[in-house]
Amino acid sequence: MTKAKVLIIGSNATRLEVRGGGTVEIGQYLNETVVPAMALVDAGYEIVLATPDGTKPHIDPVSDDVAHFEGDEAAYARAKAFFATDPAMNNVRTLRSVIGEGLDAYAGVFVPGGHAPVVDLMQDAEAGEILRHFHERGKPTAMLCHGPMAVVAAMPSAREFRAALIAGDAAKAKDLAQGWPYAGYRMTVFSDTEEKIAEEHVLKAQLYFNMVDALNAAGGDVVTGKVDFDPNVVEDRELITGQNPRSDHPLAARFVAALDRARVAA
């Protein structure tokens, strides 16, 4: 008997556009997907993974490395096995089917990171519908690293907002963000200095916009840590955000605690 169901919103994106034309390979990060998912299962929650098109998320090859598990080979092996074989990671639903079934069945929602959410989830209308549901009911909502970019989907003109960011029109982006339900929320996301390191050493390309600038333009109160890649988790009302890959365990713990508190209060 599980405590409740928790929805995990995954991405289907595999390529991200970069300055100068072309794209780079991206995906979800393995640890950012699996560490919170496993923590939820260990805490007695049932998890349901859903993506825009109902197919399993692509894992960014860069993240498939023991370094993202603090060098712990056993933890890395468990994570790979969980993502490869656990039914919850393979019986993937569409976002539309989850909405159709009824979102009241879920106690909370989690969005993993990796650059993938920057492509599809931040402008996905169904992701926006789901997030507005959880926001309106104050249900725990957790997002990690680039995952917090999904909150953009909750605004009325998310697709146009993203296009304005790519065009470098910050004023237009701010105008398009009017009516965003997360305006004024404290939150964190992959920092500008962390992104610069990723651009130089991982992507080998420059992105069209930084995550901090984007969420500030939307109306968020973005707070990042002083030391790159140190864990940082920010909690404001129902929204729990983690800054970077090493925030995986702390974010998972805060999310489980919020879910448990919500169950006691219900």
C-alpha positions in Angstrom: 0.0 0.0 0.0 1.6 3.2 -1.1 1.1 6.6 0.5 0.0 8.4 -2.7 0.9 8.9 -6.3 3.5 11.4 -7.5 3.7 12.5 -11.1 7.1 12.9 -12.8 7.1 15.1 -15.9 9.8 14.0 -18.3 11.1 15.6 -21.5 11.3 14.2 -25.0 13.8 16.7 -26.2 17.1 15.4 -27.6 18.5 18.5 -29.4 18.9 22.2 -28.3 19.4 25.1 -30.6 22.6 27.2 -30.1 23.9 30.5 -31.2 25.4 30.5 -34.7 22.9 27.9 -35.9 22.7 24.2 -35.5 21.9 22.1 -32.4 23.7 20.1 -29.7 22.7 16.8 -28.2 21.0 17.1 -24.8 18.5 15.1 -22.7 17.6 14.5 -19.0 20.4 13.9 -16.5 20.5 10.4 -15.1 21.0 11.3 -11.5 18.6 14.2 -11.6 15.9 11.8 -12.9 16.6 8.7 -10.8 17.8 10.0 -7.4 14.5 11.8 -6.6 12.5 9.0 -8.2 14.1 6.4 -6.1 13.8 8.5 -3.0 10.1 8.8 -3.6 9.7 5.0 -4.0 11.8 4.4 -0.8 9.5 6.8 1.1 6.5 4.8 0.1 5.2 6.8 -2.9 4.0 5.5 -6.2 5.6 7.3 -9.2 4.1 7.8 -12.6 6.4 9.0 -15.4 4.7 11.0 -18.2 6.1 12.9 -21.2 4.6 15.0 -24.0 4.6 12.2 -26.5 4.5 9.3 -24.1 7.9 7.9 -24.9 10.7 7.4 -22.4 13.0 10.4 -21.9 16.5 10.4 -23.5 19.3 10.4 -21.0 22.1 12.9 -21.8 25.2 10.8 -22.4 27.3 13.3 -20.4 25.3 12.4 -17.3 25.8 8.7 -17.6 28.9 8.8 -15.4 29.8 7.7 -11.9 31.0 11.2 -11.3 27.4 12.4 -10.9 27.1 9.9 -8.1 30.0 11.2 -6.1 32.2 8.3 -7.5 30.0 5.7 -5.8 30.0 2.8 -8.2 27.2 0.9 -6.4 24.9 4.0 -6.4 25.6 4.5 -10.1 24.9 0.9 -10.9 21.6 1.0 -8.9 20.6 4.2 -10.7 21.3 2.7 -14.2 19.4 -0.4 -13.3 16.4 1.5 -12.0 16.1 3.6 -15.1 16.6 0.6 -17.4 14.3 -1.9 -15.7 11.9 -0.4 -13.2 8.3 -0.5 -14.5 7.7 3.1 -13.4 10.5 4.2 -15.7 9.2 2.2 -18.6 5.4 2.4 -18.5 5.5 6.0 -19.7 2.2 7.9 -20.1 1.4 10.9 -22.2 0.8 14.2 -20.4 -2.6 14.3 -22.0 -3.6 10.9 -20.7 -2.6 11.9 -17.2 -4.7 15.0 -17.4 -7.6 13.0 -18.8 -7.4 10.5 -16.0 -7.6 13.3 -13.4 -4.8 15.2 -11.7 -6.5 15.0 -8.3 -5.1 11.5 -8.1 -1.6 12.9 -7.6 -0.2 14.3 -4.4 2.8 16.1 -6.0 4.7 16.7 -9.2 8.5 16.6 -10.0 10.4 17.8 -13.1 14.0 16.5 -13.5 16.8 18.5 -15.1 19.3 18.2 -17.9 18.9 20.8 -20.7 15.9 19.0 -22.2 13.1 20.9 -20.4 14.5 24.1 -21.9 13.4 22.8 -25.3 9.9 21.3 -24.9 8.5 21.5 -21.3 9.0 25.2 -20.9 6.6 25.8 -23.8 4.3 22.7 -23.5 0.7 23.6 -23.0 -0.2 20.3 -21.3 2.8 20.8 -18.9 1.4 24.2 -18.2 -2.1 22.9 -17.5 -0.6 20.3 -15.1 1.5 22.9 -13.2 -1.4 25.3 -12.9 -3.4 22.5 -11.3 -0.8 21.8 -8.7 -0.2 25.5 -8.1 -3.8 26.3 -7.6 -4.2 23.5 -5.0 -0.8 24.2 -3.3 0.5 20.7 -3.9 4.2 20.1 -3.6 6.0 20.9 -6.9 9.7 20.0 -7.2 12.1 20.9 -10.1 15.8 20.3 -10.4 18.7 22.1 -12.3 17.2 23.1 -15.7 13.9 21.5 -14.6 12.6 24.8 -13.1 12.4 26.2 -16.7 9.2 24.1 -16.9 7.4 26.7 -14.7 7.4 29.0 -17.7 4.8 26.6 -19.3 2.3 27.8 -16.8 2.1 31.3 -18.3 -0.5 32.1 -21.0 2.0 32.8 -23.7 4.8 30.4 -22.9 5.7 29.6 -26.5 5.9 33.3 -27.5 7.9 34.0 -24.3 10.5 31.5 -25.2 10.7 32.9 -28.8 11.3 36.4 -27.4 14.1 35.1 -25.2 15.8 33.5 -28.3 15.3 36.8 -30.2 17.0 38.6 -27.3 13.9 40.8 -26.7 13.8 40.9 -22.9 11.1 43.7 -22.8 8.8 41.6 -25.0 9.4 38.6 -22.8 8.5 40.5 -19.7 5.3 41.7 -21.3 4.4 38.2 -22.4 4.9 36.9 -18.8 1.9 38.8 -17.5 -0.4 36.5 -15.6 2.3 34.0 -14.7 1.1 32.2 -11.5 4.7 31.9 -10.1 5.5 35.6 -10.3 7.2 36.7 -7.1 8.2 33.1 -6.0 11.7 32.6 -4.7 13.3 29.9 -6.8 16.7 28.6 -8.1 17.9 27.2 -11.3 21.3 26.3 -13.0 23.3 29.5 -12.5 24.9 31.7 -15.2 28.4 30.8 -14.1 27.6 27.1 -14.1 26.0 27.4 -17.5 29.2 29.1 -18.8 31.2 26.1 -17.7 28.7 23.8 -19.4 28.9 25.8 -22.6 32.6 25.8 -22.7 33.3 22.2 -21.6 30.2 20.2 -22.4 28.1 21.8 -25.0 31.0 23.5 -26.9 28.5 26.1 -27.9 26.7 29.2 -26.5 23.0 29.1 -25.6 20.5 31.8 -26.7 19.6 32.7 -23.1 20.6 32.0 -19.6 18.1 30.3 -17.2 18.4 32.9 -14.5 17.7 35.7 -16.9 14.7 33.9 -18.3 13.1 33.2 -14.9 13.8 36.7 -13.7 12.1 38.1 -16.9 9.1 35.9 -16.2 8.8 37.5 -12.7 10.6 35.0 -10.5 12.9 35.9 -7.6 15.9 33.8 -8.6 18.4 32.9 -5.9 21.6 31.0 -6.8 24.4 29.8 -4.5 27.8 31.5 -4.1 29.8 28.4 -5.1 29.3 26.7 -8.4 27.9 23.2 -8.2 27.5 23.3 -4.5 24.0 21.9 -3.5 21.3 24.6 -3.2 17.6 24.1 -2.7 15.0 26.9 -2.4 11.5 26.3 -1.1 8.7 28.9 -1.4 5.2 27.8 -0.7 4.5 24.7 -2.8 7.5 25.2 -5.1 10.8 23.4 -4.3 13.7 24.0 -6.7 17.2 22.7 -6.8 20.1 24.5 -8.6 22.3 21.9 -10.1 23.1 18.2 -10.4 24.6 17.9 -6.9 21.3 19.2 -5.5 19.6 15.9 -6.3 19.6 14.3 -2.8 18.8 17.5 -0.9 15.9 18.3 -3.3 14.6 14.8 -3.0 14.6 15.0 0.8 12.8 18.4 0.9 10.2 17.1 -1.6 9.5 14.0 0.4 9.2 16.0 3.5 6.7 18.4 1.8 4.6 15.5 0.6 4.6 13.9 4.0 3.5 17.2 5.6 0.7 17.6 3.1 -0.5 14.1 3.9 -0.6 14.9 7.6 -2.4 18.2 7.0 -5.0 16.6 4.6 
